Amino acid sequence: MIRYTLKCAQGHDFESWFGSGAAYDTLKAAGHVTCPDCGSTEVEKSLMAPRVSTSRTAAKAAEESKAQEKALAALRAKVEAESDYVGLSFAKEARAIHEGDAPERAIYGEATAKDAIELLQDGIPVAPLPFLPTRKTN
């Protein structure tokens, strides 16, 4: 895994992880690297300093990683306990809820980037989860 500091054409700075430098290049060429602030696909790598680990910084990083994993697990548990999993019908169900054709409730599921963008453009609030949903079967 490699972390890049990125900057969009609008000047927004952000970071993202990639499987490798080649993975970044492939995703960028396909238009899948986007700014989280404005959605621009005009994204470039910024200058970044290498991260040098010492035993102290490695221990602190491991501690922070454990805290992040714990917080992520808690978020997953909360989402799964308080929301309905709608699977691949997420975009359709979110639109139905927004339009009043389905009961209002918290949902989570899966959507393509195109579907998610269309929902946002239509004023339907959605946000990506920082984890893959657990696929539930009936």
TORSEMI-986085 format. One record per residue (C-alpha): x, y, z; residue in one letter; residue number from 1. Coordinates in steps of 0.02 Angstrom, whole numbers, plus 32768, in hexadecimal, padded with zeros to 4 digits. Example, Ala and Ser with C-alpha at 12.3 -4.5 7.8 and 13.67 -1.06 7.14 Angstrom:
! TORSEMI-986085
<r px="8267" py="7F1F" pz="8186" res="A" n="1"/>
<r px="82AC" py="7FCB" pz="8165" res="S" n="2"/>
***
This chain:
! TORSEMI-986085
<r px="8000" py="8000" pz="8000" res="M" n="1"/>
<r px="8038" py="80B0" pz="7FDB" res="I" n="2"/>
<r px="7FF0" py="8155" pz="8017" res="R" n="3"/>
<r px="7FF4" py="81EA" pz="7FA3" res="Y" n="4"/>
<r px="7FD6" py="82A0" pz="7FCC" res="T" n="5"/>
<r px="7F68" py="82E0" pz="7F3F" res="L" n="6"/>
<r px="7F2A" py="8388" pz="7F01" res="K" n="7"/>
<r px="7E9B" py="83AF" pz="7E8B" res="C" n="8"/>
<r px="7E92" py="8439" pz="7E09" res="A" n="9"/>
<r px="7E2A" py="84A1" pz="7E84" res="Q" n="10"/>
<r px="7EB8" py="849C" pz="7F04" res="G" n="11"/>
<r px="7E6C" py="841F" pz="7F7F" res="H" n="12"/>
<r px="7EF0" py="83B5" pz="7FD7" res="D" n="13"/>
<r px="7EC8" py="8303" pz="8010" res="F" n="14"/>
<r px="7F18" py="825A" pz="8029" res="E" n="15"/>
<r px="7EEB" py="81AE" pz="7FE9" res="S" n="16"/>
<r px="7F2F" py="80FD" pz="7FF2" res="W" n="17"/>
<r px="7F52" py="8091" pz="7F5A" res="F" n="18"/>
<r px="7F8B" py="7FDE" pz="7F44" res="G" n="19"/>
<r px="8024" py="801B" pz="7EE5" res="S" n="20"/>
<r px="8063" py="80A9" pz="7E78" res="G" n="21"/>
<r px="8024" py="8049" pz="7DE0" res="A" n="22"/>
<r px="7F78" py="8037" pz="7E31" res="A" n="23"/>
<r px="7F71" py="80F4" pz="7E47" res="Y" n="24"/>
<r px="7FA1" py="810F" pz="7D90" res="D" n="25"/>
<r px="7F1C" py="8093" pz="7D54" res="T" n="26"/>
<r px="7E92" py="80DE" pz="7DC1" res="L" n="27"/>
<r px="7EC1" py="8190" pz="7D8F" res="K" n="28"/>
<r px="7EC1" py="8164" pz="7CD6" res="A" n="29"/>
<r px="7E13" py="8119" pz="7CE9" res="A" n="30"/>
<r px="7DD3" py="81B7" pz="7D40" res="G" n="31"/>
<r px="7DB9" py="8161" pz="7DE8" res="H" n="32"/>
<r px="7E29" py="81D4" pz="7E4F" res="V" n="33"/>
<r px="7DBB" py="8265" pz="7E83" res="T" n="34"/>
<r px="7DC5" py="82F5" pz="7EFD" res="C" n="35"/>
<r px="7D58" py="82D3" pz="7F96" res="P" n="36"/>
<r px="7D30" py="838D" pz="7FA4" res="D" n="37"/>
<r px="7CF9" py="83BA" pz="7EF3" res="C" n="38"/>
<r px="7CF7" py="8315" pz="7E93" res="G" n="39"/>
<r px="7D78" py="8350" pz="7E14" res="S" n="40"/>
<r px="7DD7" py="82C8" pz="7DB8" res="T" n="41"/>
<r px="7E63" py="8343" pz="7D91" res="E" n="42"/>
<r px="7ED1" py="8300" pz="7E1D" res="V" n="43"/>
<r px="7F8E" py="82FE" pz="7E29" res="E" n="44"/>
<r px="8009" py="82BB" pz="7EA9" res="K" n="45"/>
<r px="8053" py="8341" pz="7F1A" res="S" n="46"/>
<r px="8100" py="8349" pz="7F62" res="L" n="47"/>
<r px="810E" py="82E2" pz="7FFF" res="M" n="48"/>
<r px="8196" py="82B7" pz="8079" res="A" n="49"/>
<r px="81C0" py="8201" pz="8094" res="P" n="50"/>
<r px="8186" py="81B9" pz="8139" res="R" n="51"/>
<r px="8216" py="8174" pz="819E" res="V" n="52"/>
<r px="81E5" py="80FF" pz="822A" res="S" n="53"/>
<r px="8241" py="80F1" pz="82CD" res="T" n="54"/>
<r px="8211" py="8078" pz="8355" res="S" n="55"/>
<r px="81B7" py="8106" pz="83AE" res="R" n="56"/>
<r px="8157" py="813F" pz="8314" res="T" n="57"/>
<r px="8131" py="808B" pz="82E4" res="A" n="58"/>
<r px="80E7" py="8069" pz="8391" res="A" n="59"/>
<r px="8081" py="8109" pz="8388" res="K" n="60"/>
<r px="8045" py="80DC" pz="82D8" res="A" n="61"/>
<r px="8012" py="802E" pz="8312" res="A" n="62"/>
<r px="7FB3" py="807A" pz="83A4" res="E" n="63"/>
<r px="7F5A" py="80F5" pz="8331" res="E" n="64"/>
<r px="7F33" py="8069" pz="82B7" res="S" n="65"/>
<r px="7EE3" py="8002" pz="8341" res="K" n="66"/>
<r px="7E7A" py="8098" pz="8377" res="A" n="67"/>
<r px="7E43" py="80B6" pz="82C3" res="Q" n="68"/>
<r px="7E16" py="7FFF" pz="82AC" res="E" n="69"/>
<r px="7DB0" py="8003" pz="834C" res="K" n="70"/>
<r px="7D55" py="80A1" pz="8316" res="A" n="71"/>
<r px="7D32" py="8057" pz="826B" res="L" n="72"/>
<r px="7CEE" py="7FB7" pz="82B9" res="A" n="73"/>
<r px="7C7D" py="801F" pz="8329" res="A" n="74"/>
<r px="7C3E" py="8083" pz="8294" res="L" n="75"/>
<r px="7C1B" py="7FE3" pz="8232" res="R" n="76"/>
<r px="7BBC" py="7F99" pz="82C6" res="A" n="77"/>
<r px="7B54" py="8039" pz="82D8" res="K" n="78"/>
<r px="7B2A" py="8043" pz="821E" res="V" n="79"/>
<r px="7AFB" py="7F8B" pz="8216" res="E" n="80"/>
<r px="7A92" py="7F95" pz="82B5" res="A" n="81"/>
<r px="7A35" py="8035" pz="828B" res="E" n="82"/>
<r px="7A22" py="802A" pz="81CD" res="S" n="83"/>
<r px="79D2" py="7FB7" pz="814E" res="D" n="84"/>
<r px="7A46" py="7F62" pz="80D2" res="Y" n="85"/>
<r px="79FB" py="7F77" pz="8024" res="V" n="86"/>
<r px="7A8B" py="7F2C" pz="7FC2" res="G" n="87"/>
<r px="7A9C" py="7F58" pz="7F0C" res="L" n="88"/>
<r px="79F4" py="7FB3" pz="7F11" res="S" n="89"/>
<r px="7A3F" py="8042" pz="7F76" res="F" n="90"/>
<r px="7A2B" py="80CA" pz="7EF1" res="A" n="91"/>
<r px="7979" py="8095" pz="7EC6" res="K" n="92"/>
<r px="7947" py="808B" pz="7F7E" res="E" n="93"/>
<r px="799B" py="8131" pz="7FAD" res="A" n="94"/>
<r px="793D" py="8187" pz="7F1F" res="R" n="95"/>
<r px="7897" py="8136" pz="7F54" res="A" n="96"/>
<r px="78AF" py="8170" pz="8008" res="I" n="97"/>
<r px="78DB" py="8220" pz="7FCE" res="H" n="98"/>
<r px="7842" py="8229" pz="7F5E" res="E" n="99"/>
<r px="77CF" py="81E5" pz="7FE6" res="G" n="100"/>
<r px="77AC" py="8141" pz="7F8C" res="D" n="101"/>
<r px="77FD" py="80D9" pz="8017" res="A" n="102"/>
<r px="77FC" py="80EF" pz="80D4" res="P" n="103"/>
<r px="7882" py="8163" pz="8117" res="E" n="104"/>
<r px="790C" py="8102" pz="816D" res="R" n="105"/>
<r px="79C9" py="80F1" pz="8173" res="A" n="106"/>
<r px="7A0B" py="807F" pz="80EB" res="I" n="107"/>
<r px="7AB3" py="8043" pz="80AC" res="Y" n="108"/>
<r px="7AE7" py="7FDC" pz="8019" res="G" n="109"/>
<r px="7B49" py="7FE4" pz="7F78" res="E" n="110"/>
<r px="7B42" py="805C" pz="7EE5" res="A" n="111"/>
<r px="7BAD" py="8084" pz="7E50" res="T" n="112"/>
<r px="7C0C" py="8128" pz="7E4F" res="A" n="113"/>
<r px="7B99" py="8163" pz="7DC2" res="K" n="114"/>
<r px="7AFD" py="813D" pz="7E28" res="D" n="115"/>
<r px="7B44" py="8192" pz="7EC3" res="A" n="116"/>
<r px="7B6F" py="822F" pz="7E60" res="I" n="117"/>
<r px="7AC0" py="8233" pz="7E14" res="E" n="118"/>
<r px="7A72" py="8226" pz="7EC1" res="L" n="119"/>
<r px="7ADD" py="82B7" pz="7F00" res="L" n="120"/>
<r px="7AB6" py="8320" pz="7E65" res="Q" n="121"/>
<r px="79FD" py="8304" pz="7E87" res="D" n="122"/>
<r px="7A11" py="8342" pz="7F3A" res="G" n="123"/>
<r px="7A06" py="8297" pz="7F8B" res="I" n="124"/>
<r px="7A86" py="8291" pz="8019" res="P" n="125"/>
<r px="7AF6" py="81F8" pz="8012" res="V" n="126"/>
<r px="7BA6" py="81D6" pz="8050" res="A" n="127"/>
<r px="7C21" py="8148" pz="8037" res="P" n="128"/>
<r px="7C45" py="80D7" pz="80CA" res="L" n="129"/>
<r px="7CFB" py="80BC" pz="80FB" res="P" n="130"/>
<r px="7CE0" py="8000" pz="80F3" res="F" n="131"/>
<r px="7C90" py="7F81" pz="8080" res="L" n="132"/>
<r px="7BE1" py="7F53" pz="80B8" res="P" n="133"/>
<r px="7BC1" py="7EA6" pz="80FB" res="T" n="134"/>
<r px="7B55" py="7E52" pz="8079" res="R" n="135"/>
<r px="7ABD" py="7E0B" pz="80CE" res="K" n="136"/>
<r px="7A52" py="7D82" pz="8086" res="T" n="137"/>
<r px="799C" py="7D63" pz="80B0" res="N" n="138"/>
***
